[in-house]
């Protein structure tokens, strides 16, 4: 891909079909598998699912990492209690070390590069896309088995950059129970199909609340549509995550690594089979 590509294919006369558009991984890095966590809209829990999957794979003995591609709205650092941490440069190299959590998960996020974590990132699309590629190329990832990429919502510059520039082995689409999510999921599915990216399955977040006294499932947002949506696209449902007070409390406290989420077992098995 040309260095000055702005990802605006409609006004470009060049053919990229025969070109290798992938960004080069840093020579000191090793990443075996890359999984994108995507959705067509915001607020469905992509960052939560990304973090929980990275934690689960880490607990099962694999080296996991998170590349936070949500440049303007990063939330990964806070979930791991790393909001005040800054990434370190590697002496003698034009490269950065990923921030490592207490349990050994490697992270890179825009907030690790800001002087103050509350400073806004007011950049246009091509600059944001360039930052995502630098997180891949200019960070020395240490022998990662599974890297999870936390995508921003939608089908714009950053998802396009990730799909074209990173060797994505598969994506997981996150949804919520509302009926309007069908359209949102369809957009994500169609984009992945157009880009030739395998879809591993769907995860429904905020699926229900379970009564602590009688175990009855209460569908706060109405009955789930995830099964019919999955059937429409011939995709598996990998998990239906309930809303739990302890989950919110752990994320707010930066202690997401302490959580055990058995509902993600099937999703983890699918990832391991890549």
C-alpha positions as CSV (number, residue, x, y, z in Angstrom):
1,X,0.0,0.0,0.0
2,X,1.2,3.5,-0.8
3,X,2.5,5.4,2.2
4,X,0.2,8.3,1.5
5,X,-3.0,6.1,1.2
6,X,-5.9,7.8,2.9
7,X,-8.2,4.6,2.6
8,X,-10.6,6.5,0.3
9,X,-10.9,3.9,-2.4
10,X,-13.6,5.7,-4.2
11,X,-11.3,8.4,-5.5
12,X,-8.3,6.1,-6.1
13,X,-7.2,4.8,-9.5
14,X,-4.8,2.3,-8.2
15,X,-5.5,-1.4,-7.8
16,X,-4.6,-2.8,-4.4
17,X,-5.8,-6.4,-5.1
18,X,-2.3,-7.7,-5.9
19,X,-0.5,-5.8,-3.2
20,X,0.5,-7.0,0.2
21,X,-1.1,-4.3,2.4
22,X,0.0,-5.7,5.7
23,X,2.0,-3.6,8.1
24,X,5.3,-5.2,9.1
25,X,5.6,-6.6,12.5
26,X,8.5,-5.4,14.5
27,X,11.5,-7.6,14.1
28,X,11.7,-8.2,17.9
29,X,8.0,-9.3,18.1
30,X,6.3,-12.6,17.8
31,X,2.5,-12.9,17.5
32,X,0.9,-16.2,16.6
33,X,-2.8,-15.4,16.2
34,X,-4.8,-12.2,15.9
35,X,-8.5,-12.0,16.8
36,X,-10.6,-8.9,16.2
37,X,-13.5,-8.1,18.5
38,X,-15.9,-6.0,16.5
39,X,-19.4,-4.6,16.4
40,X,-21.4,-2.3,14.2
41,X,-22.3,0.0,17.0
42,X,-20.9,1.3,20.3
43,X,-21.9,0.5,23.8
44,X,-22.4,-3.3,23.4
45,X,-19.4,-4.3,25.4
46,X,-16.5,-5.0,22.9
47,X,-13.9,-3.8,25.4
48,X,-15.3,-6.0,28.1
49,X,-15.4,-9.1,25.9
50,X,-11.9,-8.3,24.6
51,X,-10.5,-8.0,28.2
52,X,-12.4,-11.1,29.5
53,X,-11.2,-13.3,26.6
54,X,-7.6,-12.1,27.0
55,X,-7.8,-12.9,30.8
56,X,-9.4,-16.3,30.1
57,X,-6.7,-17.4,27.6
58,X,-4.0,-16.1,30.0
59,X,-5.4,-18.2,32.9
60,X,-5.3,-21.2,30.6
61,X,-1.6,-20.8,30.2
62,X,-1.4,-18.9,26.9
63,X,0.4,-15.6,26.5
64,X,-2.3,-13.1,25.6
65,X,-2.2,-9.5,24.5
66,X,-4.6,-6.6,23.7
67,X,-4.1,-4.1,21.0
68,X,-6.5,-1.3,21.8
69,X,-7.5,0.0,18.4
70,X,-10.1,2.4,19.8
71,X,-7.8,5.4,19.7
72,X,-10.3,8.1,20.6
73,X,-12.2,6.2,23.2
74,X,-9.8,3.7,24.9
75,X,-11.1,1.9,28.0
76,X,-8.8,-1.1,28.2
77,X,-6.2,0.5,30.6
78,X,-8.8,1.4,33.2
79,X,-10.2,-2.1,33.2
80,X,-6.8,-3.5,34.2
81,X,-6.0,-0.7,36.7
82,X,-3.4,0.8,34.4
83,X,-4.9,4.2,33.8
84,X,-1.9,6.1,35.2
85,X,0.8,3.9,33.5
86,X,2.8,5.2,30.6
87,X,4.5,3.1,27.9
88,X,8.3,3.0,27.9
89,X,10.5,3.4,24.9
90,X,13.1,0.7,24.3
91,X,16.6,2.2,24.6
92,X,18.4,2.4,21.3
93,X,15.4,1.5,19.3
94,X,12.5,3.4,17.7
95,X,10.1,1.1,19.5
96,X,7.9,0.8,22.6
97,X,7.4,-1.9,25.3
98,X,3.8,-3.0,25.8
99,X,2.5,-2.4,29.3
100,X,2.2,-5.7,31.2
101,X,-0.5,-6.4,33.7
102,X,-0.1,-8.2,37.0
103,X,-0.9,-11.6,35.4
104,X,1.3,-11.0,32.4
105,X,-1.1,-9.8,29.7
106,X,0.5,-7.4,27.3
107,X,-1.4,-4.2,26.5
108,X,-1.0,-1.2,24.1
109,X,-3.4,1.7,24.2
110,X,-3.5,5.3,23.2
111,X,-3.9,6.3,26.9
112,X,-0.4,4.9,27.6
113,X,1.0,7.6,25.3
114,X,-0.9,10.6,26.6
115,X,0.5,13.0,29.3
116,X,-2.9,12.9,31.0
117,X,-5.3,10.0,30.4
118,X,-8.2,12.4,30.2
119,X,-6.7,14.4,27.3
120,X,-8.8,14.0,24.1
121,X,-7.4,12.6,20.9
122,X,-8.7,15.0,18.2
123,X,-7.4,13.4,15.1
124,X,-8.8,12.7,11.6
125,X,-9.3,9.1,10.3
126,X,-6.1,8.6,8.4
127,X,-4.0,9.7,11.4
128,X,-5.9,7.4,13.7
129,X,-5.5,4.5,11.3
130,X,-1.7,5.2,11.2
131,X,-1.6,5.0,15.0
132,X,-3.2,1.6,14.9
133,X,-0.6,0.3,12.5
134,X,2.2,1.7,14.7
135,X,0.8,-0.3,17.6
136,X,1.5,-3.3,15.5
137,X,4.8,-2.3,14.0
138,X,6.5,-0.2,16.6
139,X,5.6,-2.2,19.7
140,X,7.8,-5.2,20.7
141,X,5.3,-7.9,21.5
142,X,6.9,-10.7,23.5
143,X,6.0,-14.1,22.1
144,X,2.2,-13.6,22.1
145,X,0.0,-16.7,21.5
146,X,-3.3,-14.8,21.1
147,X,-3.6,-11.0,20.5
148,X,-7.1,-9.6,20.8
149,X,-7.8,-6.3,18.9
150,X,-10.4,-4.1,20.6
151,X,-12.0,-2.3,17.6
152,X,-13.9,1.0,17.7
153,X,-17.6,0.7,16.6
154,X,-18.7,0.8,13.0
155,X,-17.1,0.0,9.6
156,X,-14.9,3.0,9.1
157,X,-11.1,3.8,8.9
158,X,-9.9,1.7,11.8
159,X,-11.7,-1.6,11.1
160,X,-10.6,-1.2,7.5
161,X,-7.0,-0.6,8.5
162,X,-7.0,-3.6,10.9
163,X,-8.5,-5.9,8.3
164,X,-6.0,-4.8,5.6
165,X,-2.9,-4.2,7.7
166,X,-2.9,-6.9,10.4
167,X,-2.9,-10.7,9.8
168,X,-6.4,-11.2,11.4
169,X,-7.1,-14.9,11.8
170,X,-10.7,-14.3,12.7
171,X,-13.2,-12.0,14.3
172,X,-15.8,-12.2,17.0
173,X,-18.9,-10.0,16.7
174,X,-20.4,-8.6,19.9
175,X,-24.1,-7.8,20.1
176,X,-26.8,-7.0,22.6
177,X,-30.4,-8.3,22.8
178,X,-32.2,-5.4,21.2
179,X,-34.0,-6.0,17.9
180,X,-32.1,-3.2,16.2
181,X,-28.9,-5.1,16.7
182,X,-29.8,-7.4,13.7
183,X,-29.0,-4.6,11.3
184,X,-25.8,-3.7,13.2
185,X,-24.6,-7.3,13.2
186,X,-25.4,-7.6,9.5
187,X,-23.2,-4.6,8.7
188,X,-20.3,-6.2,10.6
189,X,-20.8,-9.6,9.0
190,X,-20.9,-8.1,5.5
191,X,-17.8,-6.1,6.0
192,X,-15.9,-9.1,7.2
193,X,-17.1,-11.2,4.3
194,X,-16.1,-8.4,1.8
195,X,-12.6,-8.3,3.4
196,X,-12.3,-12.1,3.5
197,X,-12.0,-12.3,7.3
198,X,-13.3,-15.4,8.9
199,X,-16.1,-14.9,11.5
200,X,-15.6,-17.2,14.5
201,X,-19.1,-16.4,16.0
202,X,-21.3,-14.1,17.9
203,X,-21.3,-13.1,21.6
204,X,-24.3,-11.5,23.1
205,X,-23.5,-9.2,26.0
206,X,-26.1,-7.9,28.6
207,X,-28.2,-11.0,27.7
208,X,-30.0,-11.3,31.0
209,X,-29.9,-10.8,34.7
210,X,-30.1,-13.8,37.0
211,X,-32.1,-13.5,40.2
212,X,-29.7,-14.3,43.1
213,X,-32.5,-15.9,45.1
214,X,-34.4,-18.1,42.6
215,X,-32.0,-18.2,39.6
216,X,-34.7,-17.0,37.3
217,X,-33.4,-15.2,34.2
218,X,-34.8,-11.8,33.7
219,X,-34.5,-10.4,30.2
220,X,-34.1,-6.7,30.8
221,X,-33.9,-5.8,27.2
222,X,-36.6,-8.3,26.1
223,X,-36.2,-11.8,24.7
224,X,-32.9,-12.4,22.9
225,X,-32.8,-12.5,19.1
226,X,-29.2,-13.8,19.0
227,X,-30.2,-17.4,17.9
228,X,-32.3,-16.2,15.0
229,X,-29.6,-13.7,14.0
230,X,-26.9,-16.4,14.1
231,X,-29.0,-18.8,12.1
232,X,-29.6,-16.1,9.4
233,X,-25.8,-15.8,8.9
234,X,-25.0,-19.5,9.6
235,X,-22.8,-18.5,12.6
236,X,-22.4,-20.1,16.0
237,X,-23.4,-18.3,19.2
238,X,-20.3,-18.5,21.3
239,X,-21.6,-17.0,24.5
240,X,-24.5,-15.1,26.1
241,X,-23.1,-13.0,28.9
242,X,-25.3,-12.0,31.8
243,X,-25.2,-8.6,33.6
244,X,-23.5,-9.2,37.0
245,X,-22.8,-6.5,39.6
246,X,-19.5,-8.1,40.4
247,X,-18.4,-7.7,36.8
248,X,-19.1,-3.9,36.8
249,X,-17.4,-3.6,40.2
250,X,-14.3,-5.4,39.1
251,X,-14.0,-3.4,35.9
252,X,-14.5,-0.1,37.8
253,X,-11.9,-1.1,40.3
254,X,-9.4,-2.1,37.6
255,X,-9.5,-5.7,38.7
256,X,-10.9,-7.4,35.7
257,X,-8.2,-10.1,35.9
258,X,-9.9,-11.4,39.1
259,X,-13.1,-12.4,37.2
260,X,-14.1,-15.9,36.2
261,X,-16.6,-16.0,33.4
262,X,-17.5,-19.6,32.6
263,X,-19.9,-18.5,29.8
264,X,-16.8,-17.8,27.7
265,X,-15.5,-21.4,27.7
266,X,-16.9,-22.2,24.2
267,X,-15.5,-18.9,22.8
268,X,-12.1,-19.8,24.2
269,X,-12.2,-23.3,22.7
270,X,-13.0,-21.8,19.3
271,X,-10.0,-19.4,19.6
272,X,-7.7,-22.3,20.5
273,X,-8.7,-24.2,17.4
274,X,-7.6,-21.4,15.1
